[in-house]
């Protein structure tokens, strides 16, 4: 449960951008990401980004790059 004095981070709108930069803290990577609204998006799919540093969602075409 969050501390009463801290507001939760706002949810991201899924598919609002075509490119997202993610960090190792976001792994395992899924699209839509846990911080995104899910009601108007596609089914969650996990994307293998660890080896190449880049992945593309087969549903919405969003591209993800892993910060180095």
PQR file with spaces between the fields and no chain letter, atoms N, CA, C, O and H, PARSE charges and radii, in Angstrom:
ATOM       1  N    UNK     1       0.841   -1.167    0.000 -0.4000 1.5000
ATOM       2  CA   UNK     1       0.000    0.000    0.000 -0.0000 2.0000
ATOM       3  C    UNK     1       0.890    1.235    0.000  0.5500 1.7000
ATOM       4  O    UNK     1       1.828    1.295    0.795 -0.5500 1.4000
ATOM       5  N    UNK     2       0.632    2.246   -0.876 -0.4000 1.5000
ATOM       6  CA   UNK     2       1.493    3.422   -0.935 -0.0000 2.0000
ATOM       7  C    UNK     2       1.375    4.260    0.338  0.5500 1.7000
ATOM       8  O    UNK     2       0.350    4.263    1.020 -0.5500 1.4000
ATOM       9  H    UNK     2      -0.130    2.197   -1.522  0.4000 1.0000
ATOM      10  N    UNK     3       2.453    4.960    0.624 -0.4000 1.5000
ATOM      11  CA   UNK     3       2.447    5.866    1.769 -0.0000 2.0000
ATOM      12  C    UNK     3       1.390    6.933    1.552  0.5500 1.7000
ATOM      13  O    UNK     3       1.202    7.380    0.420 -0.5500 1.4000
ATOM      14  H    UNK     3       3.286    4.957    0.069  0.4000 1.0000
ATOM      15  N    UNK     4       0.684    7.362    2.610 -0.4000 1.5000
ATOM      16  CA   UNK     4      -0.408    8.325    2.440 -0.0000 2.0000
ATOM      17  C    UNK     4       0.023    9.663    1.852  0.5500 1.7000
ATOM      18  O    UNK     4      -0.795   10.353    1.242 -0.5500 1.4000
ATOM      19  H    UNK     4       0.836    6.999    3.530  0.4000 1.0000
ATOM      20  N    UNK     5       1.283   10.045    2.020 -0.4000 1.5000
ATOM      21  CA   UNK     5       1.724   11.344    1.521 -0.0000 2.0000
ATOM      22  C    UNK     5       2.254   11.278    0.091  0.5500 1.7000
ATOM      23  O    UNK     5       2.582   12.317   -0.482 -0.5500 1.4000
ATOM      24  H    UNK     5       1.947    9.485    2.515  0.4000 1.0000
ATOM      25  N    UNK     6       2.347   10.083   -0.501 -0.4000 1.5000
ATOM      26  CA   UNK     6       2.840    9.937   -1.873 -0.0000 2.0000
ATOM      27  C    UNK     6       1.702    9.607   -2.813  0.5500 1.7000
ATOM      28  O    UNK     6       0.900    8.714   -2.538 -0.5500 1.4000
ATOM      29  H    UNK     6       2.081    9.239   -0.036  0.4000 1.0000
ATOM      30  N    UNK     7       1.627   10.310   -3.902 -0.4000 1.5000
ATOM      31  CA   UNK     7       0.625   10.047   -4.927 -0.0000 2.0000
ATOM      32  C    UNK     7       1.171    8.996   -5.885  0.5500 1.7000
ATOM      33  O    UNK     7       2.348    9.051   -6.241 -0.5500 1.4000
ATOM      34  H    UNK     7       2.278   11.036   -4.126  0.4000 1.0000
ATOM      35  N    UNK     8       0.348    8.040   -6.309 -0.4000 1.5000
ATOM      36  CA   UNK     8       0.830    7.070   -7.292 -0.0000 2.0000
ATOM      37  C    UNK     8       1.136    7.758   -8.619  0.5500 1.7000
ATOM      38  O    UNK     8       0.534    8.777   -8.958 -0.5500 1.4000
ATOM      39  H    UNK     8      -0.608    7.996   -6.019  0.4000 1.0000
ATOM      40  N    UNK     9       2.071    7.191   -9.355 -0.4000 1.5000
ATOM      41  CA   UNK     9       2.426    7.753  -10.657 -0.0000 2.0000
ATOM      42  C    UNK     9       1.217    7.637  -11.586  0.5500 1.7000
ATOM      43  O    UNK     9       0.503    6.635  -11.544 -0.5500 1.4000
ATOM      44  H    UNK     9       2.560    6.363   -9.079  0.4000 1.0000
ATOM      45  N    UNK    10       0.981    8.641  -12.418 -0.4000 1.5000
ATOM      46  CA   UNK    10      -0.156    8.561  -13.339 -0.0000 2.0000
ATOM      47  C    UNK    10       0.056    7.442  -14.351  0.5500 1.7000
ATOM      48  O    UNK    10       1.188    7.150  -14.736 -0.5500 1.4000
ATOM      49  H    UNK    10       1.561    9.455  -12.453  0.4000 1.0000
ATOM      50  N    UNK    11      -1.026    6.823  -14.775 -0.4000 1.5000
ATOM      51  CA   UNK    11      -0.935    5.761  -15.772 -0.0000 2.0000
ATOM      52  C    UNK    11      -0.630    6.349  -17.142  0.5500 1.7000
ATOM      53  O    UNK    11      -1.072    7.451  -17.469 -0.5500 1.4000
ATOM      54  H    UNK    11      -1.946    7.060  -14.463  0.4000 1.0000
ATOM      55  N    UNK    12       0.123    5.609  -17.932 -0.4000 1.5000
ATOM      56  CA   UNK    12       0.456    6.019  -19.293 -0.0000 2.0000
ATOM      57  C    UNK    12      -0.636    5.544  -20.238  0.5500 1.7000
ATOM      58  O    UNK    12      -1.227    4.484  -20.031 -0.5500 1.4000
ATOM      59  H    UNK    12       0.482    4.714  -17.666  0.4000 1.0000
ATOM      60  N    UNK    13      -0.896    6.313  -21.253 -0.4000 1.5000
ATOM      61  CA   UNK    13      -1.859    5.916  -22.274 -0.0000 2.0000
ATOM      62  C    UNK    13      -1.172    4.926  -23.211  0.5500 1.7000
ATOM      63  O    UNK    13      -0.159    5.278  -23.814 -0.5500 1.4000
ATOM      64  H    UNK    13      -0.416    7.174  -21.421  0.4000 1.0000
ATOM      65  N    UNK    14      -1.681    3.701  -23.359 -0.4000 1.5000
ATOM      66  CA   UNK    14      -1.034    2.741  -24.250 -0.0000 2.0000
ATOM      67  C    UNK    14      -1.161    3.167  -25.704  0.5500 1.7000
ATOM      68  O    UNK    14      -2.137    3.802  -26.102 -0.5500 1.4000
ATOM      69  H    UNK    14      -2.504    3.415  -22.869  0.4000 1.0000
ATOM      70  N    UNK    15      -0.169    2.811  -26.474 -0.4000 1.5000
ATOM      71  CA   UNK    15      -0.153    3.077  -27.916 -0.0000 2.0000
ATOM      72  C    UNK    15      -0.211    4.572  -28.227  0.5500 1.7000
ATOM      73  O    UNK    15      -0.568    4.959  -29.340 -0.5500 1.4000
ATOM      74  H    UNK    15       0.625    2.295  -26.150  0.4000 1.0000
ATOM      75  N    UNK    16       0.135    5.411  -27.254 -0.4000 1.5000
ATOM      76  CA   UNK    16       0.121    6.854  -27.473 -0.0000 2.0000
ATOM      77  C    UNK    16       1.366    7.300  -28.229  0.5500 1.7000
ATOM      78  O    UNK    16       1.361    8.345  -28.879 -0.5500 1.4000
ATOM      79  H    UNK    16       0.425    5.096  -26.350  0.4000 1.0000
ATOM      80  N    UNK    17       2.412    6.525  -28.147 -0.4000 1.5000
ATOM      81  CA   UNK    17       3.652    6.828  -28.855 -0.0000 2.0000
ATOM      82  C    UNK    17       4.004    5.609  -29.684  0.5500 1.7000
ATOM      83  O    UNK    17       3.437    4.532  -29.502 -0.5500 1.4000
ATOM      84  H    UNK    17       2.417    5.675  -27.619  0.4000 1.0000
ATOM      85  N    UNK    18       4.925    5.788  -30.576 -0.4000 1.5000
ATOM      86  CA   UNK    18       5.402    4.644  -31.341 -0.0000 2.0000
ATOM      87  C    UNK    18       6.713    4.110  -30.797  0.5500 1.7000
ATOM      88  O    UNK    18       7.073    2.962  -31.058 -0.5500 1.4000
ATOM      89  H    UNK    18       5.385    6.664  -30.724  0.4000 1.0000
ATOM      90  N    UNK    19       7.440    4.944  -30.032 -0.4000 1.5000
ATOM      91  CA   UNK    19       8.744    4.533  -29.520 -0.0000 2.0000
ATOM      92  C    UNK    19       8.824    4.816  -28.025  0.5500 1.7000
ATOM      93  O    UNK    19       8.448    5.890  -27.557 -0.5500 1.4000
ATOM      94  H    UNK    19       7.148    5.876  -29.820  0.4000 1.0000
ATOM      95  N    UNK    20       9.323    3.826  -27.289 -0.4000 1.5000
ATOM      96  CA   UNK    20       9.486    3.940  -25.848 -0.0000 2.0000
ATOM      97  C    UNK    20      10.901    3.536  -25.484  0.5500 1.7000
ATOM      98  O    UNK    20      11.435    2.578  -26.042 -0.5500 1.4000
ATOM      99  H    UNK    20       9.629    2.953  -27.670  0.4000 1.0000
ATOM     100  N    UNK    21      11.512    4.250  -24.558 -0.4000 1.5000
ATOM     101  CA   UNK    21      12.810    3.870  -24.026 -0.0000 2.0000
ATOM     102  C    UNK    21      12.564    3.283  -22.653  0.5500 1.7000
ATOM     103  O    UNK    21      11.927    3.912  -21.808 -0.5500 1.4000
ATOM     104  H    UNK    21      11.078    5.029  -24.105  0.4000 1.0000
ATOM     105  N    UNK    22      13.071    2.072  -22.425 -0.4000 1.5000
ATOM     106  CA   UNK    22      12.844    1.376  -21.169 -0.0000 2.0000
ATOM     107  C    UNK    22      14.173    1.075  -20.488  0.5500 1.7000
ATOM     108  O    UNK    22      15.230    1.091  -21.119 -0.5500 1.4000
ATOM     109  H    UNK    22      13.588    1.561  -23.111  0.4000 1.0000
ATOM     110  N    UNK    23      14.100    0.803  -19.198 -0.4000 1.5000
ATOM     111  CA   UNK    23      15.310    0.486  -18.433 -0.0000 2.0000
ATOM     112  C    UNK    23      15.248   -0.957  -17.959  0.5500 1.7000
ATOM     113  O    UNK    23      14.229   -1.627  -18.133 -0.5500 1.4000
ATOM     114  H    UNK    23      13.241    0.790  -18.686  0.4000 1.0000
ATOM     115  N    UNK    24      16.315   -1.431  -17.371 -0.4000 1.5000
ATOM     116  CA   UNK    24      16.364   -2.802  -16.838 -0.0000 2.0000
ATOM     117  C    UNK    24      15.307   -3.007  -15.754  0.5500 1.7000
ATOM     118  O    UNK    24      14.867   -4.133  -15.519 -0.5500 1.4000
ATOM     119  H    UNK    24      17.142   -0.887  -17.230  0.4000 1.0000
ATOM     120  N    UNK    25      14.901   -1.922  -15.095 -0.4000 1.5000
ATOM     121  CA   UNK    25      13.861   -2.022  -14.068 -0.0000 2.0000
ATOM     122  C    UNK    25      12.512   -2.408  -14.676  0.5500 1.7000
ATOM     123  O    UNK    25      11.642   -2.902  -13.960 -0.5500 1.4000
ATOM     124  H    UNK    25      15.258   -1.008  -15.286  0.4000 1.0000
ATOM     125  N    UNK    26      12.320   -2.196  -15.972 -0.4000 1.5000
ATOM     126  CA   UNK    26      11.072   -2.517  -16.654 -0.0000 2.0000
ATOM     127  C    UNK    26      10.998   -3.975  -17.114  0.5500 1.7000
ATOM     128  O    UNK    26       9.968   -4.410  -17.630 -0.5500 1.4000
ATOM     129  H    UNK    26      13.027   -1.795  -16.554  0.4000 1.0000
ATOM     130  N    UNK    27      12.074   -4.723  -16.930 -0.4000 1.5000
ATOM     131  CA   UNK    27      12.114   -6.120  -17.380 -0.0000 2.0000
ATOM     132  C    UNK    27      11.428   -7.033  -16.378  0.5500 1.7000
ATOM     133  O    UNK    27      11.505   -6.762  -15.179 -0.5500 1.4000
ATOM     134  H    UNK    27      12.910   -4.370  -16.510  0.4000 1.0000
ATOM     135  N    UNK    28      10.772   -8.084  -16.798 -0.4000 1.5000
ATOM     136  CA   UNK    28      10.545   -8.452  -18.189 -0.0000 2.0000
ATOM     137  C    UNK    28       9.592   -7.466  -18.859  0.5500 1.7000
ATOM     138  O    UNK    28       8.631   -6.995  -18.250 -0.5500 1.4000
ATOM     139  H    UNK    28      10.709   -8.303  -17.772  0.4000 1.0000
ATOM     140  N    UNK    29       9.873   -7.168  -20.104 -0.4000 1.5000
ATOM     141  CA   UNK    29       9.131   -6.148  -20.840 -0.0000 2.0000
ATOM     142  C    UNK    29       7.856   -6.731  -21.433  0.5500 1.7000
ATOM     143  O    UNK    29       7.873   -7.783  -22.072 -0.5500 1.4000
ATOM     144  H    UNK    29      10.654   -7.551  -20.599  0.4000 1.0000
ATOM     145  N    UNK    30       6.764   -6.034  -21.211 -0.4000 1.5000
ATOM     146  CA   UNK    30       5.499   -6.428  -21.821 -0.0000 2.0000
ATOM     147  C    UNK    30       4.869   -5.209  -22.478  0.5500 1.7000
ATOM     148  O    UNK    30       5.126   -4.071  -22.084 -0.5500 1.4000
ATOM     149  H    UNK    30       6.750   -5.180  -20.692  0.4000 1.0000
ATOM     150  N    UNK    31       4.051   -5.459  -23.469 -0.4000 1.5000
ATOM     151  CA   UNK    31       3.283   -4.400  -24.106 -0.0000 2.0000
ATOM     152  C    UNK    31       1.830   -4.826  -24.062  0.5500 1.7000
ATOM     153  O    UNK    31       1.506   -5.908  -24.552 -0.5500 1.4000
ATOM     154  H    UNK    31       3.842   -6.383  -23.789  0.4000 1.0000
ATOM     155  N    UNK    32       0.950   -4.032  -23.501 -0.4000 1.5000
ATOM     156  CA   UNK    32       1.232   -2.770  -22.835 -0.0000 2.0000
ATOM     157  C    UNK    32       1.984   -2.997  -21.523  0.5500 1.7000
ATOM     158  O    UNK    32       1.889   -4.056  -20.902 -0.5500 1.4000
ATOM     159  H    UNK    32       1.214   -3.153  -23.103  0.4000 1.0000
ATOM     160  N    UNK    33       2.737   -1.960  -21.122 -0.4000 1.5000
ATOM     161  CA   UNK    33       3.510   -2.030  -19.887 -0.0000 2.0000
ATOM     162  C    UNK    33       2.568   -1.906  -18.685  0.5500 1.7000
ATOM     163  O    UNK    33       1.455   -1.400  -18.829 -0.5500 1.4000
ATOM     164  H    UNK    33       2.814   -1.100  -21.627  0.4000 1.0000
ATOM     165  N    UNK    34       2.995   -2.360  -17.506 -0.4000 1.5000
ATOM     166  CA   UNK    34       2.135   -2.297  -16.313 -0.0000 2.0000
ATOM     167  C    UNK    34       1.667   -0.885  -15.959  0.5500 1.7000
ATOM     168  O    UNK    34       0.627   -0.730  -15.319 -0.5500 1.4000
ATOM     169  H    UNK    34       3.899   -2.771  -17.389  0.4000 1.0000
ATOM     170  N    UNK    35       2.409    0.141  -16.360 -0.4000 1.5000
ATOM     171  CA   UNK    35       2.031    1.524  -16.051 -0.0000 2.0000
ATOM     172  C    UNK    35       0.999    2.078  -17.014  0.5500 1.7000
ATOM     173  O    UNK    35       0.614    3.241  -16.892 -0.5500 1.4000
ATOM     174  H    UNK    35       3.254    0.016  -16.880  0.4000 1.0000
ATOM     175  N    UNK    36       0.542    1.285  -17.960 -0.4000 1.5000
ATOM     176  CA   UNK    36      -0.392    1.764  -18.983 -0.0000 2.0000
ATOM     177  C    UNK    36      -1.822    1.330  -18.670  0.5500 1.7000
ATOM     178  O    UNK    36      -2.049    0.302  -18.033 -0.5500 1.4000
ATOM     179  H    UNK    36       0.855    0.340  -18.059  0.4000 1.0000
ATOM     180  N    UNK    37      -2.779    2.134  -19.130 -0.4000 1.5000
ATOM     181  CA   UNK    37      -4.185    1.734  -19.075 -0.0000 2.0000
ATOM     182  C    UNK    37      -4.345    0.495  -19.939  0.5500 1.7000
ATOM     183  O    UNK    37      -3.710    0.391  -20.989 -0.5500 1.4000
ATOM     184  H    UNK    37      -2.594    2.970  -19.648  0.4000 1.0000
ATOM     185  N    UNK    38      -5.167   -0.428  -19.526 -0.4000 1.5000
ATOM     186  CA   UNK    38      -5.337   -1.651  -20.311 -0.0000 2.0000
ATOM     187  C    UNK    38      -6.695   -1.759  -20.989  0.5500 1.7000
ATOM     188  O    UNK    38      -6.859   -2.586  -21.886 -0.5500 1.4000
ATOM     189  H    UNK    38      -5.683   -0.343  -18.673  0.4000 1.0000
ATOM     190  N    UNK    39      -7.639   -0.981  -20.604 -0.4000 1.5000
ATOM     191  CA   UNK    39      -9.010   -1.174  -21.075 -0.0000 2.0000
ATOM     192  C    UNK    39      -9.173   -0.990  -22.574  0.5500 1.7000
ATOM     193  O    UNK    39     -10.062   -1.601  -23.168 -0.5500 1.4000
ATOM     194  H    UNK    39      -7.506   -0.310  -19.875  0.4000 1.0000
ATOM     195  N    UNK    40      -8.336   -0.158  -23.213 -0.4000 1.5000
ATOM     196  CA   UNK    40      -8.519    0.076  -24.648 -0.0000 2.0000
ATOM     197  C    UNK    40      -7.296   -0.358  -25.446  0.5500 1.7000
ATOM     198  O    UNK    40      -7.004    0.211  -26.498 -0.5500 1.4000
ATOM     199  H    UNK    40      -7.614    0.339  -22.731  0.4000 1.0000
ATOM     200  N    UNK    41      -6.597   -1.345  -24.958 -0.4000 1.5000
ATOM     201  CA   UNK    41      -5.389   -1.788  -25.625 -0.0000 2.0000
ATOM     202  C    UNK    41      -5.548   -3.244  -26.064  0.5500 1.7000
ATOM     203  O    UNK    41      -6.637   -3.814  -25.992 -0.5500 1.4000
ATOM     204  H    UNK    41      -6.835   -1.807  -24.104  0.4000 1.0000
ATOM     205  N    UNK    42      -4.464   -3.821  -26.510 -0.4000 1.5000
ATOM     206  CA   UNK    42      -4.464   -5.205  -26.962 -0.0000 2.0000
ATOM     207  C    UNK    42      -4.058   -6.136  -25.811  0.5500 1.7000
ATOM     208  O    UNK    42      -3.681   -5.660  -24.740 -0.5500 1.4000
ATOM     209  H    UNK    42      -3.580   -3.358  -26.569  0.4000 1.0000
ATOM     210  N    UNK    43      -4.131   -7.446  -26.020 -0.4000 1.5000
ATOM     211  CA   UNK    43      -3.697   -8.384  -24.980 -0.0000 2.0000
ATOM     212  C    UNK    43      -2.221   -8.179  -24.653  0.5500 1.7000
ATOM     213  O    UNK    43      -1.433   -7.798  -25.519 -0.5500 1.4000
ATOM     214  H    UNK    43      -4.437   -7.832  -26.891  0.4000 1.0000
ATOM     215  N    UNK    44      -1.857   -8.431  -23.418 -0.4000 1.5000
ATOM     216  CA   UNK    44      -0.450   -8.274  -23.009 -0.0000 2.0000
ATOM     217  C    UNK    44       0.412   -9.332  -23.680  0.5500 1.7000
ATOM     218  O    UNK    44       0.070  -10.514  -23.706 -0.5500 1.4000
ATOM     219  H    UNK    44      -2.497   -8.741  -22.714  0.4000 1.0000
ATOM     220  N    UNK    45       1.532   -8.882  -24.219 -0.4000 1.5000
ATOM     221  CA   UNK    45       2.498   -9.772  -24.851 -0.0000 2.0000
ATOM     222  C    UNK    45       3.874   -9.414  -24.285  0.5500 1.7000
ATOM     223  O    UNK    45       4.201   -8.237  -24.132 -0.5500 1.4000
ATOM     224  H    UNK    45       1.810   -7.922  -24.197  0.4000 1.0000
ATOM     225  N    UNK    46       4.671  -10.430  -23.979 -0.4000 1.5000
ATOM     226  CA   UNK    46       6.016  -10.205  -23.452 -0.0000 2.0000
ATOM     227  C    UNK    46       6.998  -10.158  -24.611  0.5500 1.7000
ATOM     228  O    UNK    46       6.955  -10.987  -25.520 -0.5500 1.4000
ATOM     229  H    UNK    46       4.406  -11.386  -24.103  0.4000 1.0000
ATOM     230  N    UNK    47       7.889   -9.165  -24.560 -0.4000 1.5000
ATOM     231  CA   UNK    47       8.804   -8.907  -25.664 -0.0000 2.0000
ATOM     232  C    UNK    47      10.242   -9.216  -25.259  0.5500 1.7000
ATOM     233  O    UNK    47      10.699   -8.731  -24.224 -0.5500 1.4000
ATOM     234  H    UNK    47       7.924   -8.492  -23.821  0.4000 1.0000
ATOM     235  N    UNK    48      10.967  -10.011  -26.048 -0.4000 1.5000
ATOM     236  CA   UNK    48      12.356  -10.345  -25.745 -0.0000 2.0000
ATOM     237  C    UNK    48      13.298   -9.221  -26.176  0.5500 1.7000
ATOM     238  O    UNK    48      13.667   -9.125  -27.346 -0.5500 1.4000
ATOM     239  H    UNK    48      10.596  -10.405  -26.889  0.4000 1.0000
ATOM     240  N    UNK    49      13.676   -8.386  -25.237 -0.4000 1.5000
ATOM     241  CA   UNK    49      14.507   -7.221  -25.554 -0.0000 2.0000
ATOM     242  C    UNK    49      15.923   -7.354  -24.986  0.5500 1.7000
ATOM     243  O    UNK    49      16.812   -6.590  -25.361 -0.5500 1.4000
ATOM     244  H    UNK    49      13.376   -8.464  -24.286  0.4000 1.0000
ATOM     245  N    UNK    50      16.136   -8.307  -24.094 -0.4000 1.5000
ATOM     246  CA   UNK    50      17.410   -8.391  -23.362 -0.0000 2.0000
ATOM     247  C    UNK    50      18.623   -8.594  -24.264  0.5500 1.7000
ATOM     248  O    UNK    50      19.658   -7.970  -24.028 -0.5500 1.4000
ATOM     249  H    UNK    50      15.414   -8.927  -23.789  0.4000 1.0000
ATOM     250  N    UNK    51      18.535   -9.433  -25.276 -0.4000 1.5000
ATOM     251  CA   UNK    51      19.712   -9.752  -26.103 -0.0000 2.0000
ATOM     252  C    UNK    51      20.064   -8.655  -27.093  0.5500 1.7000
ATOM     253  O    UNK    51      21.240   -8.334  -27.263 -0.5500 1.4000
ATOM     254  H    UNK    51      17.694   -9.939  -25.467  0.4000 1.0000
ATOM     255  N    UNK    52      19.069   -8.076  -27.747 -0.4000 1.5000
ATOM     256  CA   UNK    52      19.345   -7.121  -28.816 -0.0000 2.0000
ATOM     257  C    UNK    52      19.225   -5.662  -28.381  0.5500 1.7000
ATOM     258  O    UNK    52      19.789   -4.774  -29.019 -0.5500 1.4000
ATOM     259  H    UNK    52      18.114   -8.337  -27.609  0.4000 1.0000
ATOM     260  N    UNK    53      18.478   -5.412  -27.280 -0.4000 1.5000
ATOM     261  CA   UNK    53      18.265   -4.034  -26.848 -0.0000 2.0000
ATOM     262  C    UNK    53      17.133   -3.338  -27.585  0.5500 1.7000
ATOM     263  O    UNK    53      16.922   -2.137  -27.416 -0.5500 1.4000
ATOM     264  H    UNK    53      18.020   -6.134  -26.761  0.4000 1.0000
ATOM     265  N    UNK    54      16.395   -4.101  -28.414 -0.4000 1.5000
ATOM     266  CA   UNK    54      15.298   -3.524  -29.191 -0.0000 2.0000
ATOM     267  C    UNK    54      14.213   -4.577  -29.383  0.5500 1.7000
ATOM     268  O    UNK    54      14.508   -5.758  -29.564 -0.5500 1.4000
ATOM     269  H    UNK    54      16.566   -5.077  -28.552  0.4000 1.0000
ATOM     270  N    UNK    55      12.955   -4.142  -29.344 -0.4000 1.5000
ATOM     271  CA   UNK    55      11.835   -5.054  -29.600 -0.0000 2.0000
ATOM     272  C    UNK    55      10.674   -4.264  -30.184  0.5500 1.7000
ATOM     273  O    UNK    55      10.537   -3.063  -29.951 -0.5500 1.4000
ATOM     274  H    UNK    55      12.715   -3.182  -29.198  0.4000 1.0000
ATOM     275  N    UNK    56       9.839   -4.964  -30.951 -0.4000 1.5000
ATOM     276  CA   UNK    56       8.664   -4.342  -31.560 -0.0000 2.0000
ATOM     277  C    UNK    56       7.446   -5.191  -31.230  0.5500 1.7000
ATOM     278  O    UNK    56       7.465   -6.413  -31.383 -0.5500 1.4000
ATOM     279  H    UNK    56       9.950   -5.940  -31.141  0.4000 1.0000
ATOM     280  N    UNK    57       6.394   -4.536  -30.779 -0.4000 1.5000
ATOM     281  CA   UNK    57       5.164   -5.228  -30.424 -0.0000 2.0000
ATOM     282  C    UNK    57       4.462   -5.714  -31.689  0.5500 1.7000
ATOM     283  O    UNK    57       4.240   -4.928  -32.611 -0.5500 1.4000
ATOM     284  H    UNK    57       6.378   -3.543  -30.654  0.4000 1.0000
ATOM     285  N    UNK    58       4.108   -7.009  -31.746 -0.4000 1.5000
ATOM     286  CA   UNK    58       3.423   -7.515  -32.933 -0.0000 2.0000
ATOM     287  C    UNK    58       1.980   -7.027  -33.056  0.5500 1.7000
ATOM     288  O    UNK    58       1.403   -7.106  -34.141 -0.5500 1.4000
ATOM     289  H    UNK    58       4.288   -7.648  -30.997  0.4000 1.0000
ATOM     290  N    UNK    59       1.388   -6.529  -31.981 -0.4000 1.5000
ATOM     291  CA   UNK    59       0.002   -6.050  -32.033 -0.0000 2.0000
ATOM     292  C    UNK    59      -0.094   -4.601  -32.495  0.5500 1.7000
ATOM     293  O    UNK    59      -0.805   -4.293  -33.452 -0.5500 1.4000
ATOM     294  H    UNK    59       1.857   -6.465  -31.100  0.4000 1.0000
ATOM     295  N    UNK    60       0.628   -3.709  -31.808 -0.4000 1.5000
ATOM     296  CA   UNK    60       0.445   -2.280  -32.070 -0.0000 2.0000
ATOM     297  C    UNK    60       1.621   -1.630  -32.803  0.5500 1.7000
ATOM     298  O    UNK    60       1.524   -0.483  -33.237 -0.5500 1.4000
ATOM     299  H    UNK    60       1.205   -3.959  -31.031  0.4000 1.0000
ATOM     300  N    UNK    61       2.733   -2.363  -32.939 -0.4000 1.5000
ATOM     301  CA   UNK    61       3.886   -1.822  -33.644 -0.0000 2.0000
ATOM     302  C    UNK    61       4.750   -0.900  -32.812  0.5500 1.7000
ATOM     303  O    UNK    61       5.688   -0.305  -33.342 -0.5500 1.4000
ATOM     304  H    UNK    61       2.812   -3.295  -32.586  0.4000 1.0000
ATOM     305  N    UNK    62       4.464   -0.760  -31.512 -0.4000 1.5000
ATOM     306  CA   UNK    62       5.296    0.085  -30.650 -0.0000 2.0000
ATOM     307  C    UNK    62       6.709   -0.486  -30.598  0.5500 1.7000
ATOM     308  O    UNK    62       6.902   -1.698  -30.493 -0.5500 1.4000
ATOM     309  H    UNK    62       3.702   -1.244  -31.081  0.4000 1.0000
ATOM     310  N    UNK    63       7.688    0.404  -30.672 -0.4000 1.5000
ATOM     311  CA   UNK    63       9.089   -0.009  -30.636 -0.0000 2.0000
ATOM     312  C    UNK    63       9.675    0.370  -29.292  0.5500 1.7000
ATOM     313  O    UNK    63       9.461    1.471  -28.785 -0.5500 1.4000
ATOM     314  H    UNK    63       7.532    1.388  -30.757  0.4000 1.0000
ATOM     315  N    UNK    64      10.419   -0.568  -28.728 -0.4000 1.5000
ATOM     316  CA   UNK    64      11.034   -0.377  -27.422 -0.0000 2.0000
ATOM     317  C    UNK    64      12.540   -0.500  -27.552  0.5500 1.7000
ATOM     318  O    UNK    64      13.037   -1.417  -28.205 -0.5500 1.4000
ATOM     319  H    UNK    64      10.593   -1.463  -29.140  0.4000 1.0000
ATOM     320  N    UNK    65      13.269    0.420  -26.933 -0.4000 1.5000
ATOM     321  CA   UNK    65      14.716    0.327  -26.894 -0.0000 2.0000
ATOM     322  C    UNK    65      15.151    0.327  -25.433  0.5500 1.7000
ATOM     323  O    UNK    65      14.611    1.055  -24.601 -0.5500 1.4000
ATOM     324  H    UNK    65      12.865    1.165  -26.402  0.4000 1.0000
ATOM     325  N    UNK    66      16.137   -0.506  -25.151 -0.4000 1.5000
ATOM     326  CA   UNK    66      16.633   -0.685  -23.792 -0.0000 2.0000
ATOM     327  C    UNK    66      17.783    0.283  -23.538  0.5500 1.7000
ATOM     328  O    UNK    66      18.758    0.318  -24.288 -0.5500 1.4000
ATOM     329  H    UNK    66      16.576   -1.097  -25.827  0.4000 1.0000
ATOM     330  N    UNK    67      17.653    1.071  -22.467 -0.4000 1.5000
ATOM     331  CA   UNK    67      18.724    2.004  -22.100 -0.0000 2.0000
ATOM     332  C    UNK    67      19.967    1.190  -21.758  0.5500 1.7000
ATOM     333  O    UNK    67      19.880    0.152  -21.102 -0.5500 1.4000
ATOM     334  H    UNK    67      16.860    1.043  -21.858  0.4000 1.0000
ATOM     335  N    UNK    68      21.093    1.658  -22.198 -0.4000 1.5000
ATOM     336  CA   UNK    68      22.368    0.969  -21.917 -0.0000 2.0000
ATOM     337  C    UNK    68      23.089    1.630  -20.780  0.5500 1.7000
ATOM     338  O    UNK    68      24.175    1.193  -20.400 -0.5500 1.4000
ATOM     339  H    UNK    68      21.163    2.502  -22.731  0.4000 1.0000
